[in-house]
Structures are given as C-alpha cells and as structure tokens.
Amino acid sequence: MTFYLKYRSQTLEELDLASVRESLKKLVASGNLPHAFLFSGPKGTGKTSAARIIAKIINCESKKTPCGKCEQCRSISKGTNIDVIEIDAASHRGIDDIRILKEVANLAPARAKKKVYIIDEVHMLTTEASNALLKTLEEPPSHVMFVLATTNPEKLIATIRSRATNIIFKKATPEEIVRSLQRVAKGEKIEIADTS
C-alpha cells in the first residue's frame, strides 16, 4: 500500500494544513456545523480526507469523535458506508445525476445519524445540474450534509459558493510537509535526522 493511502489523515489533528485543521476544529467545537461545506484548493491537499473526517465526526457512535473504532468510523474510512456517498462530478455532471441525488437525499439515512454527500470536482457540473443542486442546498433535509470539493471554485456558480462554508486548502508549507513526513517516518519506524 502506498504511504499516502496508508497514512491518510483519519482525525482533524492529523490533517497536514494548519489553517484547515484549526478552522475545522473551531467549527466542530462550536457544535454548530453548517449543512454545506465548500473545500477548495489544489489536488492532493487533503480535501477528500477532511470530508471523510467531518462525516466521521457527525456519525461517530462514540462520545470521543471520531473514535476510529465504531462501525460508522470504520466503514467511512474504508469507503463502504452507505450513508456517506462520494460522487465524482467529472463523470456524474448532468441534471439527471443531480435529480437522482435530490430524490435519494430525501430518504432518511440507513444507519448513520446523517447522510453526507461528498461531491468531488463540483465545478464540473453543468449549469443546469448546478442550479438543481442549488435548490437542494437552499432547502436541505435536516438529515443531510454536503461537502463540495473543487480545484476551481471560481468556476462554480456564485449562489452555490454563497450557500456553503468555504474552507480554503493551500499548498503545504515546508513545516507542514516536514510534519507529514515525520508522521510517516514514525509509523514506519524510520529514523530521520533533525536538521532544523
């Protein structure tokens, strides 16, 4: 297994980007999570990992969230949770795809507390599909949360951007890269000289 999969962040504390980590920790601590997030930034900065962590936080069966051990946390980490739906908007970009999403979103979660829709590359949706998604974002069912991820937020219609809490993922700083490498080295029991 490649290191980026083996050491994919599983908790907020493990997220590499300090600004993202702190922003999400504040939102979670407030106890008032929005019904829609917009994660924007370059590829490989942890947007999907952060989305899965948010899904675990709201659906964890433990009081210490995310515990990483309950059925909800484990199935979300594996990508097998039927209430956490990951959609690639590059290949499911049409109005019919969003109509199906809207119909299914109205159904209660099967096992989780909330359904979480993670829509990757959301800027690839057609204009008609974007407008259909907007309607759901304006009047979401109480049991649904959306995490929209994009590398090009400027291509999203402004009304979608305004309905979501935007978290900006920037390229990692040298310090953040070192922190990430140290976590991998520790996990692999590799000794690295500290040259700082």
N, CA and C atoms as an extended XYZ file, in Angstrom:
588
Properties=species:S:1:pos:R:3:atomname:S:1:resname:S:1:resid:I:1 pbc="F F F"
N         0.846       -1.184        0.000 N   MET     1
C         0.000        0.000        0.000 CA  MET     1
C         0.893        1.251        0.000 C   MET     1
N         0.508        2.242       -0.786 N   THR     2
C         1.295        3.468       -0.852 CA  THR     2
C         1.136        4.269        0.440 C   THR     2
N         2.149        5.051        0.772 N   PHE     3
C         2.143        5.809        2.022 CA  PHE     3
C         0.980        6.794        2.084 C   PHE     3
N         0.645        7.438        0.957 N   TYR     4
C        -0.403        8.458        1.028 CA  TYR     4
C        -1.755        7.836        1.384 C   TYR     4
N        -1.957        6.566        1.036 N   LEU     5
C        -3.189        5.883        1.452 CA  LEU     5
C        -3.061        5.330        2.861 C   LEU     5
N        -1.921        4.741        3.160 N   LYS     6
C        -1.706        4.145        4.481 CA  LYS     6
C        -1.768        5.200        5.585 C   LYS     6
N        -1.261        6.388        5.298 N   TYR     7
C        -1.206        7.447        6.300 CA  TYR     7
C        -2.178        8.590        6.006 C   TYR     7
N        -3.241        8.278        5.304 N   ARG     8
C        -4.280        9.278        5.046 CA  ARG     8
C        -4.830        9.759        6.390 C   ARG     8
N        -5.000       11.052        6.538 N   SER     9
C        -5.483       11.617        7.802 CA  SER     9
C        -6.821       11.005        8.189 C   SER     9
N        -6.930       10.603        9.463 N   GLN    10
C        -8.158        9.984        9.976 CA  GLN    10
C        -8.851       10.852       11.027 C   GLN    10
N        -8.153       11.866       11.524 N   THR    11
C        -8.723       12.778       12.519 CA  THR    11
C        -8.345       14.207       12.129 C   THR    11
N        -9.015       15.182       12.731 N   LEU    12
C        -8.674       16.583       12.451 CA  LEU    12
C        -7.228       16.872       12.825 C   LEU    12
N        -6.765       16.286       13.930 N   GLU    13
C        -5.406       16.530       14.403 CA  GLU    13
C        -4.363       16.050       13.398 C   GLU    13
N        -4.707       15.056       12.585 N   GLU    14
C        -3.754       14.519       11.608 CA  GLU    14
C        -3.737       15.299       10.296 C   GLU    14
N        -4.678       16.210       10.094 N   LEU    15
C        -4.676       16.987        8.854 CA  LEU    15
C        -3.383       17.792        8.764 C   LEU    15
N        -2.781       17.795        7.587 N   ASP    16
C        -1.479       18.433        7.424 CA  ASP    16
C        -1.536       19.957        7.445 C   ASP    16
N        -2.575       20.550        6.868 N   LEU    17
C        -2.641       22.005        6.753 CA  LEU    17
C        -3.165       22.630        8.044 C   LEU    17
N        -2.323       23.419        8.693 N   ALA    18
C        -2.666       24.005        9.995 CA  ALA    18
C        -3.906       24.884        9.919 C   ALA    18
N        -4.033       25.696        8.871 N   SER    19
C        -5.181       26.611        8.778 CA  SER    19
C        -6.488       25.834        8.650 C   SER    19
N        -6.476       24.761        7.873 N   VAL    20
C        -7.663       23.913        7.702 CA  VAL    20
C        -7.977       23.207        9.011 C   VAL    20
N        -6.944       22.645        9.616 N   ARG    21
C        -7.099       21.924       10.885 CA  ARG    21
C        -7.744       22.823       11.936 C   ARG    21
N        -7.234       24.042       12.089 N   GLU    22
C        -7.752       24.953       13.116 CA  GLU    22
C        -9.159       25.442       12.785 C   GLU    22
N        -9.424       25.740       11.517 N   SER    23
C       -10.770       26.195       11.119 CA  SER    23
C       -11.818       25.128       11.406 C   SER    23
N       -11.510       23.885       11.039 N   LEU    24
C       -12.467       22.799       11.255 CA  LEU    24
C       -12.629       22.479       12.736 C   LEU    24
N       -11.537       22.547       13.491 N   LYS    25
C       -11.633       22.296       14.933 CA  LYS    25
C       -12.535       23.333       15.606 C   LYS    25
N       -12.424       24.592       15.196 N   LYS    26
C       -13.275       25.651       15.764 CA  LYS    26
C       -14.746       25.402       15.424 C   LYS    26
N       -15.013       25.039       14.174 N   LEU    27
C       -16.400       24.774       13.768 CA  LEU    27
C       -16.985       23.589       14.539 C   LEU    27
N       -16.200       22.530       14.699 N   VAL    28
C       -16.674       21.350       15.426 CA  VAL    28
C       -16.903       21.702       16.894 C   VAL    28
N       -15.973       22.450       17.492 N   ALA    29
C       -16.094       22.831       18.909 CA  ALA    29
C       -17.324       23.701       19.144 C   ALA    29
N       -17.715       24.470       18.134 N   SER    30
C       -18.887       25.345       18.286 CA  SER    30
C       -20.181       24.539       18.388 C   SER    30
N       -20.123       23.280       17.909 N   GLY    31
C       -21.319       22.440       17.933 CA  GLY    31
C       -22.356       22.835       16.907 C   GLY    31
N       -21.979       23.723       16.019 N   ASN    32
C       -22.915       24.239       15.030 CA  ASN    32
C       -22.331       24.089       13.625 C   ASN    32
N       -22.279       22.835       13.153 N   LEU    33
C       -21.710       22.594       11.825 CA  LEU    33
C       -22.691       23.015       10.737 C   LEU    33
N       -22.191       23.633        9.683 N   PRO    34
C       -23.074       24.032        8.587 CA  PRO    34
C       -23.598       22.820        7.823 C   PRO    34
N       -24.658       23.009        7.065 N   HIS    35
C       -25.207       21.901        6.272 CA  HIS    35
C       -24.433       21.706        4.973 C   HIS    35
N       -23.561       22.675        4.629 N   ALA    36
C       -22.774       22.556        3.394 CA  ALA    36
C       -21.408       23.206        3.570 C   ALA    36
N       -20.384       22.458        3.181 N   PHE    37
C       -19.013       22.963        3.155 CA  PHE    37
C       -18.579       23.065        1.702 C   PHE    37
N       -17.685       23.999        1.438 N   LEU    38
C       -17.001       24.064        0.150 CA  LEU    38
C       -15.515       24.006        0.453 C   LEU    38
N       -14.879       22.888        0.083 N   PHE    39
C       -13.440       22.721        0.261 CA  PHE    39
C       -12.785       23.030       -1.073 C   PHE    39
N       -11.991       24.094       -1.125 N   SER    40
C       -11.366       24.465       -2.398 CA  SER    40
C        -9.860       24.566       -2.253 C   SER    40
N        -9.178       24.080       -3.280 N   GLY    41
C        -7.723       24.138       -3.281 CA  GLY    41
C        -7.127       23.132       -4.246 C   GLY    41
N        -5.797       23.139       -4.370 N   PRO    42
C        -5.133       22.249       -5.331 CA  PRO    42
C        -5.324       20.769       -5.002 C   PRO    42
N        -5.101       19.932       -5.992 N   LYS    43
C        -5.162       18.472       -5.785 CA  LYS    43
C        -4.141       18.055       -4.738 C   LYS    43
N        -4.493       17.017       -3.983 N   GLY    44
C        -3.546       16.443       -3.040 CA  GLY    44
C        -3.367       17.206       -1.743 C   GLY    44
N        -4.265       18.144       -1.442 N   THR    45
C        -4.108       18.930       -0.210 CA  THR    45
C        -4.978       18.416        0.934 C   THR    45
N        -5.742       17.335        0.698 N   GLY    46
C        -6.489       16.713        1.792 CA  GLY    46
C        -7.972       17.018        1.840 C   GLY    46
N        -8.533       17.490        0.745 N   LYS    47
C        -9.957       17.862        0.744 CA  LYS    47
C       -10.861       16.653        1.002 C   LYS    47
N       -10.619       15.552        0.303 N   THR    48
C       -11.463       14.362        0.488 CA  THR    48
C       -11.232       13.741        1.862 C   THR    48
N        -9.994       13.729        2.314 N   SER    49
C        -9.709       13.202        3.659 CA  SER    49
C       -10.460       14.021        4.706 C   SER    49
N       -10.413       15.341        4.582 N   ALA    50
C       -11.114       16.213        5.533 CA  ALA    50
C       -12.621       15.976        5.470 C   ALA    50
N       -13.149       15.754        4.270 N   ALA    51
C       -14.584       15.490        4.120 CA  ALA    51
C       -14.974       14.208        4.845 C   ALA    51
N       -14.153       13.172        4.713 N   ARG    52
C       -14.438       11.909        5.413 CA  ARG    52
C       -14.349       12.080        6.928 C   ARG    52
N       -13.405       12.897        7.374 N   ILE    53
C       -13.274       13.145        8.820 CA  ILE    53
C       -14.524       13.847        9.342 C   ILE    53
N       -15.018       14.826        8.605 N   ILE    54
C       -16.258       15.515        9.006 CA  ILE    54
C       -17.407       14.505        9.069 C   ILE    54
N       -17.481       13.612        8.080 N   ALA    55
C       -18.533       12.577        8.069 CA  ALA    55
C       -18.420       11.693        9.299 C   ALA    55
N       -17.188       11.362        9.689 N   LYS    56
C       -16.989       10.533       10.879 CA  LYS    56
C       -17.384       11.295       12.148 C   LYS    56
N       -17.024       12.558       12.211 N   ILE    57
C       -17.345       13.353       13.402 CA  ILE    57
C       -18.853       13.401       13.636 C   ILE    57
N       -19.635       13.606       12.578 N   ILE    58
C       -21.089       13.732       12.799 CA  ILE    58
C       -21.800       12.390       12.933 C   ILE    58
N       -21.136       11.311       12.537 N   ASN    59
C       -21.791        9.997       12.599 CA  ASN    59
C       -21.174        9.019       13.593 C   ASN    59
N       -20.083        9.402       14.247 N   CYS    60
C       -19.413        8.502       15.187 CA  CYS    60
C       -20.362        8.089       16.306 C   CYS    60
N       -20.273        6.818       16.688 N   GLU    61
C       -21.143        6.276       17.738 CA  GLU    61
C       -20.565        6.500       19.130 C   GLU    61
N       -19.365        7.030       19.212 N   SER    62
C       -18.685        7.235       20.494 CA  SER    62
C       -18.846        8.686       20.937 C   SER    62
N       -18.544        8.956       22.205 N   LYS    63
C       -18.584       10.339       22.688 CA  LYS    63
C       -17.306       11.067       22.312 C   LYS    63
N       -16.230       10.319       22.063 N   LYS    64
C       -14.960       10.926       21.641 CA  LYS    64
C       -14.879       10.748       20.130 C   LYS    64
N       -15.195       11.809       19.407 N   THR    65
C       -15.309       11.671       17.964 CA  THR    65
C       -14.123       12.261       17.221 C   THR    65
N       -13.718       11.702       16.093 N   PRO    66
C       -14.084       10.352       15.677 CA  PRO    66
C       -13.226        9.317       16.400 C   PRO    66
N       -13.856        8.251       16.842 N   CYS    67
C       -13.142        7.232       17.625 CA  CYS    67
C       -12.292        6.330       16.735 C   CYS    67
N       -12.709        6.172       15.482 N   GLY    68
C       -11.966        5.317       14.557 CA  GLY    68
C       -12.220        3.841       14.749 C   GLY    68
N       -13.044        3.483       15.751 N   LYS    69
C       -13.251        2.073       16.070 CA  LYS    69
C       -14.681        1.606       15.863 C   LYS    69
N       -15.643        2.510       15.962 N   CYS    70
C       -17.047        2.092       15.814 CA  CYS    70
C       -17.336        1.735       14.351 C   CYS    70
N       -18.474        1.115       14.130 N   GLU    71
C       -18.853        0.683       12.779 CA  GLU    71
C       -18.918        1.867       11.810 C   GLU    71
N       -19.478        2.998       12.259 N   GLN    72
C       -19.573        4.170       11.379 CA  GLN    72
C       -18.184        4.663       10.963 C   GLN    72
N       -17.301        4.855       11.929 N   CYS    73
C       -15.950        5.349       11.617 CA  CYS    73
C       -15.197        4.396       10.694 C   CYS    73
N       -15.251        3.094       11.006 N   ARG    74
C       -14.516        2.121       10.195 CA  ARG    74
C       -15.044        2.057        8.769 C   ARG    74
N       -16.368        2.060        8.614 N   SER    75
C       -16.936        1.960        7.264 CA  SER    75
C       -16.691        3.239        6.455 C   SER    75
N       -16.679        4.396        7.117 N   ILE    76
C       -16.377        5.642        6.399 CA  ILE    76
C       -14.925        5.634        5.944 C   ILE    76
N       -14.013        5.180        6.824 N   SER    77
C       -12.587        5.104        6.449 CA  SER    77
C       -12.368        4.172        5.264 C   SER    77
N       -13.107        3.055        5.248 N   LYS    78
C       -12.962        2.075        4.152 CA  LYS    78
C       -13.685        2.510        2.883 C   LYS    78
N       -14.583        3.483        3.000 N   GLY    79
C       -15.372        3.914        1.841 CA  GLY    79
C       -16.554        3.006        1.559 C   GLY    79
N       -17.028        2.278        2.598 N   THR    80
C       -18.136        1.331        2.413 CA  THR    80
C       -19.418        1.752        3.131 C   THR    80
N       -19.432        2.936        3.721 N   ASN    81
C       -20.616        3.394        4.452 CA  ASN    81
C       -21.687        3.838        3.456 C   ASN    81
N       -22.870        3.231        3.539 N   ILE    82
C       -23.909        3.527        2.539 CA  ILE    82
C       -24.549        4.903        2.734 C   ILE    82
N       -24.279        5.543        3.872 N   ASP    83
C       -24.834        6.872        4.114 CA  ASP    83
C       -23.833        7.994        3.835 C   ASP    83
N       -22.615        7.625        3.466 N   VAL    84
C       -21.613        8.612        3.062 CA  VAL    84
C       -21.327        8.347        1.593 C   VAL    84
N       -21.867        9.209        0.761 N   ILE    85
C       -21.854        8.981       -0.686 CA  ILE    85
C       -20.844        9.916       -1.344 C   ILE    85
N       -19.840        9.331       -1.991 N   GLU    86
C       -18.838       10.120       -2.703 CA  GLU    86
C       -19.172       10.107       -4.193 C   GLU    86
N       -19.283       11.297       -4.741 N   ILE    87
C       -19.665       11.447       -6.151 CA  ILE    87
C       -18.575       12.220       -6.872 C   ILE    87
N       -18.162       11.702       -8.023 N   ASP    88
C       -17.194       12.407       -8.855 CA  ASP    88
C       -17.984       13.203       -9.894 C   ASP    88
N       -18.015       14.519       -9.719 N   ALA    89
C       -18.809       15.365      -10.610 CA  ALA    89
C       -18.224       15.444      -12.012 C   ALA    89
N       -16.972       14.999      -12.182 N   ALA    90
C       -16.400       14.984      -13.528 CA  ALA    90
C       -17.090       13.941      -14.387 C   ALA    90
N       -17.557       12.833      -13.780 N   SER    91
C       -18.242       11.801      -14.557 CA  SER    91
C       -19.752       11.751      -14.311 C   SER    91
N       -20.222       12.412      -13.265 N   HIS    92
C       -21.672       12.482      -12.978 CA  HIS    92
C       -22.051       13.956      -12.909 C   HIS    92
N       -22.057       14.603      -14.056 N   ARG    93
C       -22.147       16.060      -14.070 CA  ARG    93
C       -23.469       16.616      -14.587 C   ARG    93
N       -24.383       15.740      -14.976 N   GLY    94
C       -25.605       16.216      -15.607 CA  GLY    94
C       -26.777       16.422      -14.668 C   GLY    94
N       -27.804       17.020      -15.209 N   ILE    95
C       -29.028       17.308      -14.453 CA  ILE    95
C       -29.675       16.031      -13.920 C   ILE    95
N       -29.646       14.957      -14.700 N   ASP    96
C       -30.264       13.698      -14.244 CA  ASP    96
C       -29.538       13.136      -13.026 C   ASP    96
N       -28.212       13.275      -12.989 N   ASP    97
C       -27.437       12.812      -11.831 CA  ASP    97
C       -27.856       13.567      -10.561 C   ASP    97
N       -28.051       14.874      -10.691 N   ILE    98
C       -28.428       15.680       -9.521 CA  ILE    98
C       -29.887       15.435       -9.143 C   ILE    98
N       -30.736       15.169      -10.115 N   ARG    99
C       -32.134       14.826       -9.792 CA  ARG    99
C       -32.195       13.545       -8.961 C   ARG    99
N       -31.401       12.550       -9.344 N   ILE   100
C       -31.347       11.292       -8.577 CA  ILE   100
C       -30.823       11.581       -7.168 C   ILE   100
N       -29.762       12.392       -7.073 N   LEU   101
C       -29.214       12.758       -5.771 CA  LEU   101
C       -30.293       13.403       -4.899 C   LEU   101
N       -31.059       14.332       -5.480 N   LYS   102
C       -32.112       15.026       -4.716 CA  LYS   102
C       -33.170       14.049       -4.200 C   LYS   102
N       -33.567       13.103       -5.044 N   GLU   103
C       -34.585       12.126       -4.627 CA  GLU   103
C       -34.065       11.247       -3.491 C   GLU   103
N       -32.838       10.777       -3.630 N   VAL   104
C       -32.262        9.887       -2.623 CA  VAL   104
C       -31.960       10.655       -1.335 C   VAL   104
N       -31.578       11.920       -1.455 N   ALA   105
C       -31.260       12.736       -0.276 CA  ALA   105
C       -32.469       12.888        0.648 C   ALA   105
N       -33.653       12.844        0.089 N   ASN   106
C       -34.869       12.986        0.903 CA  ASN   106
C       -35.127       11.769        1.788 C   ASN   106
N       -34.543       10.619        1.426 N   LEU   107
C       -34.719        9.416        2.236 CA  LEU   107
C       -33.846        9.507        3.484 C   LEU   107
N       -34.353        8.985        4.585 N   ALA   108
C       -33.594        9.006        5.842 CA  ALA   108
C       -32.343        8.139        5.713 C   ALA   108
N       -31.305        8.436        6.502 N   PRO   109
C       -30.105        7.589        6.480 CA  PRO   109
C       -30.446        6.161        6.889 C   PRO   109
N       -29.745        5.194        6.342 N   ALA   110
C       -29.995        3.788        6.662 CA  ALA   110
C       -29.507        3.449        8.072 C   ALA   110
N       -28.284        3.881        8.409 N   ARG   111
C       -27.715        3.543        9.716 CA  ARG   111
C       -27.087        4.723       10.428 C   ARG   111
N       -26.612        5.693        9.684 N   ALA   112
C       -25.895        6.826       10.269 CA  ALA   112
C       -26.874        7.870       10.819 C   ALA   112
N       -26.322        8.832       11.552 N   LYS   113
C       -27.148        9.944       12.044 CA  LYS   113
C       -27.513       10.862       10.880 C   LYS   113
N       -26.524       11.085        9.999 N   LYS   114
C       -26.744       11.961        8.849 CA  LYS   114
C       -26.145       11.340        7.596 C   LYS   114
N       -26.793       11.638        6.475 N   LYS   115
C       -26.208       11.306        5.174 CA  LYS   115
C       -25.222       12.415        4.829 C   LYS   115
N       -24.085       12.032        4.299 N   VAL   116
C       -23.095       13.017        3.879 CA  VAL   116
C       -22.793       12.781        2.403 C   VAL   116
N       -23.004       13.806        1.608 N   TYR   117
C       -22.687       13.750        0.181 CA  TYR   117
C       -21.386       14.505       -0.039 C   TYR   117
N       -20.359       13.780       -0.495 N   ILE   118
C       -19.073       14.385       -0.819 CA  ILE   118
C       -19.016       14.459       -2.347 C   ILE   118
N       -19.099       15.658       -2.866 N   ILE   119
C       -19.114       15.837       -4.326 CA  ILE   119
C       -17.777       16.428       -4.742 C   ILE   119
N       -16.948       15.586       -5.356 N   ASP   120
C       -15.610       15.984       -5.768 CA  ASP   120
C       -15.658       16.638       -7.146 C   ASP   120
N       -14.773       17.601       -7.346 N   GLU   121
C       -14.710       18.364       -8.611 CA  GLU   121
C       -16.083       18.927       -8.976 C   GLU   121
N       -16.736       19.514       -7.993 N   VAL   122
C       -18.111       20.016       -8.145 CA  VAL   122
C       -18.221       21.086       -9.233 C   VAL   122
N       -17.120       21.745       -9.545 N   HIS   123
C       -17.161       22.768      -10.596 CA  HIS   123
C       -17.422       22.172      -11.986 C   HIS   123
N       -17.324       20.844      -12.107 N   MET   124
C       -17.556       20.189      -13.404 CA  MET   124
C       -19.039       19.993      -13.721 C   MET   124
N       -19.921       20.250      -12.744 N   LEU   125
C       -21.362       20.111      -13.008 CA  LEU   125
C       -21.790       21.075      -14.108 C   LEU   125
N       -22.749       20.649      -14.910 N   THR   126
C       -23.300       21.546      -15.927 CA  THR   126
C       -24.064       22.672      -15.217 C   THR   126
N       -24.363       23.731      -15.942 N   THR   127
C       -25.114       24.857      -15.359 CA  THR   127
C       -26.460       24.389      -14.838 C   THR   127
N       -27.144       23.524      -15.605 N   GLU   128
C       -28.461       23.019      -15.186 CA  GLU   128
C       -28.331       22.181      -13.913 C   GLU   128
N       -27.307       21.332      -13.861 N   ALA   129
C       -27.084       20.495      -12.677 CA  ALA   129
C       -26.727       21.364      -11.471 C   ALA   129
N       -25.930       22.399      -11.690 N   SER   130
C       -25.563       23.319      -10.606 CA  SER   130
C       -26.793       23.997      -10.030 C   SER   130
N       -27.689       24.438      -10.913 N   ASN   131
C       -28.915       25.085      -10.443 CA  ASN   131
C       -29.816       24.113       -9.680 C   ASN   131
N       -29.842       22.857      -10.105 N   ALA   132
C       -30.631       21.840       -9.394 CA  ALA   132
C       -30.023       21.561       -8.017 C   ALA   132
N       -28.691       21.511       -7.951 N   LEU   133
C       -28.008       21.310       -6.667 CA  LEU   133
C       -28.266       22.494       -5.744 C   LEU   133
N       -28.270       23.693       -6.313 N   LEU   134
C       -28.515       24.898       -5.530 CA  LEU   134
C       -29.842       24.818       -4.782 C   LEU   134
N       -30.865       24.319       -5.454 N   LYS   135
C       -32.189       24.193       -4.827 CA  LYS   135
C       -32.110       23.307       -3.586 C   LYS   135
N       -31.357       22.218       -3.671 N   THR   136
C       -31.203       21.318       -2.524 CA  THR   136
C       -30.372       21.980       -1.426 C   THR   136
N       -29.358       22.764       -1.802 N   LEU   137
C       -28.546       23.456       -0.806 CA  LEU   137
C       -29.348       24.533       -0.078 C   LEU   137
N       -30.311       25.134       -0.784 N   GLU   138
C       -31.140       26.169       -0.161 CA  GLU   138
C       -32.145       25.586        0.820 C   GLU   138
N       -32.662       24.394        0.520 N   GLU   139
C       -33.668       23.757        1.373 CA  GLU   139
C       -33.270       22.303        1.640 C   GLU   139
N       -32.169       22.103        2.372 N   PRO   140
C       -31.688       20.730        2.572 CA  PRO   140
C       -32.519       19.993        3.614 C   PRO   140
N       -32.705       18.688        3.445 N   PRO   141
C       -33.320       17.901        4.516 CA  PRO   141
C       -32.416       17.985        5.752 C   PRO   141
N       -32.981       17.935        6.934 N   SER   142
C       -32.192       18.105        8.170 CA  SER   142
C       -31.191       16.973        8.391 C   SER   142
N       -31.408       15.834        7.727 N   HIS   143
C       -30.518       14.686        7.929 CA  HIS   143
C       -29.412       14.607        6.869 C   HIS   143
N       -29.174       15.686        6.144 N   VAL   144
C       -28.193       15.672        5.050 CA  VAL   144
C       -27.148       16.769        5.237 C   VAL   144
N       -25.896       16.419        4.927 N   MET   145
C       -24.819       17.402        4.867 CA  MET   145
C       -24.104       17.233        3.528 C   MET   145
N       -23.673       18.349        2.968 N   PHE   146
C       -22.929       18.330        1.712 CA  PHE   146
C       -21.513       18.823        1.953 C   PHE   146
N       -20.554       18.131        1.357 N   VAL   147
C       -19.181       18.624        1.308 CA  VAL   147
C       -18.812       18.681       -0.166 C   VAL   147
N       -18.697       19.885       -0.672 N   LEU   148
C       -18.358       20.107       -2.072 CA  LEU   148
C       -16.854       20.365       -2.141 C   LEU   148
N       -16.168       19.659       -3.017 N   ALA   149
C       -14.717       19.826       -3.148 CA  ALA   149
C       -14.392       20.246       -4.573 C   ALA   149
N       -13.479       21.190       -4.704 N   THR   150
C       -13.134       21.675       -6.034 CA  THR   150
C       -11.718       22.226       -6.089 C   THR   150
N       -11.118       22.077       -7.258 N   THR   151
C        -9.827       22.709       -7.509 CA  THR   151
C       -10.015       24.068       -8.177 C   THR   151
N       -11.234       24.342       -8.644 N   ASN   152
C       -11.528       25.592       -9.347 CA  ASN   152
C       -12.812       26.234       -8.811 C   ASN   152
N       -12.783       26.827       -7.623 N   PRO   153
C       -14.007       27.395       -7.055 CA  PRO   153
C       -14.598       28.519       -7.892 C   PRO   153
N       -13.755       29.215       -8.641 N   GLU   154
C       -14.245       30.330       -9.460 CA  GLU   154
C       -15.169       29.864      -10.577 C   GLU   154
N       -15.122       28.559      -10.924 N   LYS   155
C       -15.999       28.026      -11.973 CA  LYS   155
C       -17.379       27.638      -11.440 C   LYS   155
N       -17.523       27.645      -10.112 N   LEU   156
C       -18.830       27.337       -9.511 CA  LEU   156
C       -19.730       28.560       -9.587 C   LEU   156
N       -21.026       28.328       -9.717 N   ILE   157
C       -21.918       29.484       -9.727 CA  ILE   157
C       -21.865       30.156       -8.349 C   ILE   157
N       -21.937       31.478       -8.364 N   ALA   158
C       -21.753       32.264       -7.134 CA  ALA   158
C       -22.764       31.898       -6.062 C   ALA   158
N       -23.976       31.551       -6.458 N   THR   159
C       -25.004       31.232       -5.466 CA  THR   159
C       -24.671       29.948       -4.701 C   THR   159
N       -24.016       28.990       -5.330 N   ILE   160
C       -23.590       27.786       -4.604 CA  ILE   160
C       -22.484       28.162       -3.633 C   ILE   160
N       -21.526       28.968       -4.088 N   ARG   161
C       -20.433       29.393       -3.205 CA  ARG   161
C       -20.973       30.123       -1.979 C   ARG   161
N       -22.033       30.897       -2.166 N   SER   162
C       -22.576       31.679       -1.047 CA  SER   162
C       -23.386       30.837       -0.059 C   SER   162
N       -23.801       29.632       -0.450 N   ARG   163
C       -24.610       28.771        0.421 CA  ARG   163
C       -23.780       27.796        1.256 C   ARG   163
N       -22.463       27.815        1.043 N   ALA   164
C       -21.601       26.848        1.734 CA  ALA   164
C       -20.525       27.577        2.543 C   ALA   164
N       -20.078       26.945        3.599 N   THR   165
C       -18.971       27.469        4.396 CA  THR   165
C       -17.680       27.080        3.694 C   THR   165
N       -16.939       28.091        3.239 N   ASN   166
C       -15.749       27.849        2.422 CA  ASN   166
C       -14.505       27.652        3.295 C   ASN   166
N       -13.838       26.539        3.069 N   ILE   167
C       -12.554       26.261        3.717 CA  ILE   167
C       -11.523       26.164        2.600 C   ILE   167
N       -10.512       27.014        2.669 N   ILE   168
C        -9.514       27.065        1.592 CA  ILE   168
C        -8.311       26.204        1.956 C   ILE   168
N        -7.989       25.280        1.059 N   PHE   169
C        -6.835       24.390        1.189 CA  PHE   169
C        -5.724       24.950        0.307 C   PHE   169
N        -4.608       25.342        0.929 N   LYS   170
C        -3.483       25.875        0.167 CA  LYS   170
C        -2.390       24.818        0.083 C   LYS   170
N        -1.417       25.050       -0.764 N   LYS   171
C        -0.265       24.133       -0.829 CA  LYS   171
C         0.420       24.132        0.530 C   LYS   171
N         0.918       22.975        0.930 N   ALA   172
C         1.562       22.829        2.237 CA  ALA   172
C         2.838       23.657        2.316 C   ALA   172
N         3.066       24.208        3.495 N   THR   173
C         4.316       24.934        3.757 CA  THR   173
C         5.413       23.895        4.026 C   THR   173
N         6.681       24.302        3.982 N   PRO   174
C         7.755       23.345        4.312 CA  PRO   174
C         7.553       22.705        5.693 C   PRO   174
N         7.100       23.494        6.665 N   GLU   175
C         6.878       22.962        8.021 CA  GLU   175
C         5.782       21.900        8.020 C   GLU   175
N         4.723       22.131        7.241 N   GLU   176
C         3.622       21.167        7.169 CA  GLU   176
C         4.054       19.886        6.459 C   GLU   176
N         4.922       20.028        5.465 N   ILE   177
C         5.450       18.842        4.768 CA  ILE   177
C         6.317       18.027        5.730 C   ILE   177
N         7.159       18.705        6.506 N   VAL   178
C         8.012       18.023        7.479 CA  VAL   178
C         7.146       17.284        8.494 C   VAL   178
N         6.092       17.937        8.991 N   ARG   179
C         5.191       17.309        9.969 CA  ARG   179
C         4.587       16.020        9.393 C   ARG   179
N         4.173       16.086        8.131 N   SER   180
C         3.581       14.927        7.468 CA  SER   180
C         4.606       13.804        7.308 C   SER   180
N         5.804       14.155        6.879 N   LEU   181
C         6.859       13.154        6.698 CA  LEU   181
C         7.262       12.519        8.033 C   LEU   181
N         7.259       13.320        9.090 N   GLN   182
C         7.595       12.779       10.414 CA  GLN   182
C         6.562       11.751       10.857 C   GLN   182
N         5.291       12.015       10.541 N   ARG   183
C         4.229       11.062       10.908 CA  ARG   183
C         4.434        9.726       10.175 C   ARG   183
N         4.800        9.791        8.887 N   VAL   184
C         5.046        8.579        8.102 CA  VAL   184
C         6.288        7.858        8.634 C   VAL   184
N         7.340        8.624        8.880 N   ALA   185
C         8.590        8.021        9.377 CA  ALA   185
C         8.358        7.324       10.719 C   ALA   185
N         7.610        7.957       11.599 N   LYS   186
C         7.315        7.355       12.896 CA  LYS   186
C         6.516        6.066       12.717 C   LYS   186
N         5.502        6.106       11.838 N   GLY   187
C         4.683        4.924       11.586 CA  GLY   187
C         5.478        3.780       10.988 C   GLY   187
N         6.477        4.095       10.175 N   GLU   188
C         7.301        3.083        9.522 CA  GLU   188
C         8.548        2.742       10.334 C   GLU   188
N         8.688        3.411       11.495 N   LYS   189
C         9.852        3.204       12.373 CA  LYS   189
C        11.166        3.506       11.623 C   LYS   189
N        11.150        4.625       10.899 N   ILE   190
C        12.344        5.084       10.168 CA  ILE   190
C        12.918        6.270       10.943 C   ILE   190
N        14.187        6.214       11.233 N   GLU   191
C        14.820        7.324       11.944 CA  GLU   191
C        15.303        8.367       10.941 C   GLU   191
N        14.966        9.625       11.227 N   ILE   192
C        15.401       10.712       10.358 CA  ILE   192
C        16.143       11.725       11.234 C   ILE   192
N        17.240       12.220       10.710 N   ALA   193
C        17.995       13.229       11.458 CA  ALA   193
C        17.234       14.536       11.451 C   ALA   193
N        17.203       15.222       12.586 N   ASP   194
C        16.556       16.536       12.680 CA  ASP   194
C        17.570       17.575       12.259 C   ASP   194
N        17.344       18.203       11.095 N   THR   195
C        18.309       19.165       10.571 CA  THR   195
C        17.867       20.607       10.782 C   THR   195
N        16.836       20.807       11.616 N   SER   196
C        16.345       22.187       11.799 CA  SER   196
C        17.245       23.017       12.679 C   SER   196
